Amino acid sequence: MLADGIILSAIATLLLIYRVGCAKRGELLFLLAAGIAAAALAYAEGADTVTMLLGLLIFNGLAYSYGTRNNYLYIVLAAIFVLFMQNAAQLAAQAMLLGFLSSSYMFARRASRSTPELETNRDLVQVALGICFVVVFAVAGGAAADYAVVYVIVAASLLANYASSGRKGGVSAFLRSLEREGAAFGQGAMWLAIGALVAVSFLPAKLVLPVLAAIILGDAAATLIGTRYRIALPYNKSKSATGTFAYFAVAAAVSLPFVGLLGVGIAALGAIVESLPAHFDDNFDTSIVLTSVLAAAMYMHLLV
């Protein structure tokens, strides 16, 4: 155990020295804040602080080096870290969440342009991803499903970095065709991943699925239906009543078999939050609200 601790500490130190050496002051403040949060989480959960900080540095580097050859090294380190943490999926998700958030300024929302056809294609891919997660949770359940979410995000990072290289044809061209003009490459996918990680990090597996159903399948349904059969909401003209209902109906239908009527409530709250006019990112904001409400209900013993 002592030897393992020394090795992990040495790796974490080397990554920290490298990361500090190539960072600007503002970036270091993000990293410092994430480091404090990681240490606090590790202390609160009785986890190993060095392991948590190592994960933070790996996933920070993974996001920071996005679009470069160095990213492949971080992907390898991330895969090894996740394998190492296979019996602690939530801790791996927390390290990934803090690592991504500490580099999230690179994926800040930018003004972008899109077309109905592009949005349809993006949403169909999102639906396919959501169905895969539903199947995983239905078949595997528990920590295995949480672990699958974390590993899928690592695999998606590999595909995204490959696509960002600008190679012609195949998967690379297909993924680039899904990006909105003017947006940072992978911007939407990154915030969707962060939203999913919020739920995986702080909720038991049975409550993760309703949140994922909302931010992945509900969100896609809202766009697919709302853009075709549009009745504007009175409090937000950029959103539609038909899209909001589709969000609720799809998220509720998916969640109901797993968590009963609680899934209907989660779907309703998610649809309301998504329909509001002020957002940083729909998926991230909705996940924060749903996860916070569910975590608070668990803390007050309102959920068994």
N, C-alpha and C positions, 0 to 999 in steps of 0.2 A: 504493500500500500504506500509506503514511504517513497519507494522508487517511482511508482506511478505518479504520485504528487509532484515529485521533482521534475519528471519528464513533462507533465502538463504545465507546470509553472514555467519551465524553460521555453516551451512552445509559445505560451501566452506572452511571455516577455519579448520574444523575438518578433512576434506579430505586432505587438504594441509599439516597439521601437520602429519597425518598418512603417506602420500606419501613421505614427506621429511625424515621422520624417517627411512624409509626402502630403501632409494635411495643412490646410490653412487654419487660421485662428478660429473662425466661425465653425468649421468642421470639427475642430477639437472640442468645442463647447458642446456640440451635439453628442460626441462620443463620451465626454465626461459625464453628461447627464444620464446617458444610457448606462454607463458603468456604475454610477451610484444606484440607479434603479435595479440593475442586475444584482449588485451586492445585497441590497435590501431584500429583494425577492428570495435570494438564496438563504439569507439569514432567517427570514420569516418561515420558509418551508423546510428548514433544516438540511438544505442541499449544500453541496460542496461549492464554495464561492469561486475557487480557481476554475473549476469546470464551467461554471456559468459564464465567467468573464472570458474564458477561452472561446466558448460558443459565440458570445457577443462579438468578439473580434473577428472570428471567421465569417460570420454572416454580414457584419459591417463591411468587411473587405469584399465579400461576394457582391454586395450591392454597389459598392464604391467603384469596383474594377469592371463593372458591367460594360460590355462592348470592347473589351481589350483581351489580349492573349492571357494576361495575368489572371483573368476571371476563371479560366479552366483549372488553374492550380487551386483557387479557392473553392471551386465546385468539388474537386477531389477531397479537399479538407472537410468540406461540409458533409459530403457523403460518409466519410469516415466517422465524423462526429456524430451524425445521426445514427449510424450503426452502433457506435459505442453507447448511445443513449437509448437503445431499443427498449429497455425496461423503464424508461423515464421519459415517455413521449411528451408530457406536458412541459417538463423542464427544457427539452430540446426545442419545443415550440416557443417558449418564453425567450430563450436565447436568440432564436431566429427572429422573433418579433422585435426585440430590442435592437438587434443588429440592423434590421431593415429600417426601423424607425430612425435610427441614428444616421442613416444615409438618405432619408426620405426627401430631403431638400432637393436632391437630384431629380426627383420625380414629382416635384410640385406641380399642381394643376396649371396648365398653360392653355391659352386660347387656342382652339383647334377647330377645324372644319371637317364635316363629314357629309355622307349622302345616305339616303334611306337604304340603298343596297348594301353599303358598307356596314351600317348598324345591324341590318338583318343577318349578315354573315357573322359578325361579332357575337350576336346574341345566340345564333345557332351553335356556335362553338361553346359558348357559355352553358347552354342547355346540355350539350353532350357531356361537359365536365361535371355539371350538377348531377346528371343521371348516374355517372360513374361513382360519385361520392355516395349517392343514395344506396347503390348496390353494395358498395364496400361496407357502409354502416349496417345494412341489413344482414349481410353475410358474416362479416367479421365482428363488428360491434366492439365496444369497450376501448381499451388502450390501443388495440391493434388498428382500429379505424383512425384514431388520432395520429398514430404513427404513419399510417398510409398518407394522410393529408400532408404531413411534414415532408415525407419523402417525395411525394408528387411535386411539391413546390421546388425541391432541389432539382428534380429531373426537368421541370419546366424552365428553370434557370439555365440549364445546359442548352435546351432548345432555343431559348430566347437569345442567349449570347451567340450561338451559332448563326441565328437569323440576322442579328445585328451586324454581322461581318459583311453583309451585302452580297453573299454568294447568290448566283443566279439559279433559278429553277428549284424544284423540290420543296421540302419543308420550309427552307429559308424564304423563298419567294411567297409561299402561302402565308406565313406568319407576318411578313412585311405588308402583305395586302390587307391585313386586318387593322393596320394602324391608321389613326386619324391624322390628317395633314396638320402639321404644326405642333403636334404633341410629342413629348419625349417618347422615344421608342420603349415600349413596354410599360408606359405610364399606367394605363388602366389595369393591366395584369398585376402590376406591383401592388396597387391599392386594394385590389380584390384579394390578393394573397395576404396582405396585412390584415384585412378584415377577417379572413378565415382564421388567421393565427390568433387574433384577439379571443375568439370563441374557444379554440382548442387550448389556449394557454390557461384559461381561468374557469372553464366549465367542465363538469363531468361529461363523458362521451355521449350519454343519452340526450343531453341538452345541446350538444354541438350541432347535431343534424338539423334541428329546426332553424337555427341561425343560418347555417349554410343554405338551407332550402330557401330562406328569405333573400339573402344577398346574392345568391347565384341564380336559382331558378325563378324566384319571384321577380327579381330585377329584370331578367331577360324577358319574362312574360309581359311585364309592364311596357317595355319598349316595343315588342313585337305586336302587341294588341293595341296599345295606346296610339301608336303612329298611324295605324290603319283605320281605326274607328275612334276618331278623336272628339271628345267632349271636354272642353277645358274646365279645370277646377276653378271655382270662384276665387280661391285664395292664392292660386299659383297658376297663371296662364300658360306656363311652360310645361305643365304636367296635365294629364288627362284623367278624368274620372274613370274611363274605361280601363286605362292602364293601371290605375290604383286598384281597381277591383280585380283585374287579372293577377296583379301581384299578390293580393290577399288570397284569392281562390287557389292559385297554384301552390303557394307556400303552405296554406292550410291543408290542402289535399295530400301533399307529400308528408307533412309532419304528423297528421292525425293518426296514422297507423302506429307510429312510434311513441308518441307522448300523449295521445288522446286530445282532450279539449284544450289542454295547455298549448298545443300546437296552433290551435285556432287563435288564441290570444296573442301568441308570438307573431303570427302572420298579420293580424290586425295592427298591432303596434308597429311592425316593420313597414307595412304599407303606408301608415300615417307618417312615419318619420321620413320615408323616401319621398313622399309627396310634398314635403315642406319646401318653401322657397330658398332658404339659406343652407348651403351645403359646402363642406370642404371637398368631400368625395362621398357620393351616395352610399357605396358599399362600406366604406370605413365608418362613416357616421352612424349608419344603421346598426352595424355590428357592435359599435361601442355602446349604443343605447340598449340594444337587446341583451348583450352580455352583462351590462351593469344591472339592469332590472332583474335578470335571472339570478345573478350572483347575490344581489341584495335580498331577494326572496329566499334563497337558500340560507343566507346568514341569519335571517329572521325565522327560519324553520317553517316557512310557508310552503316549501316544496319538500317532499319526502324523497 
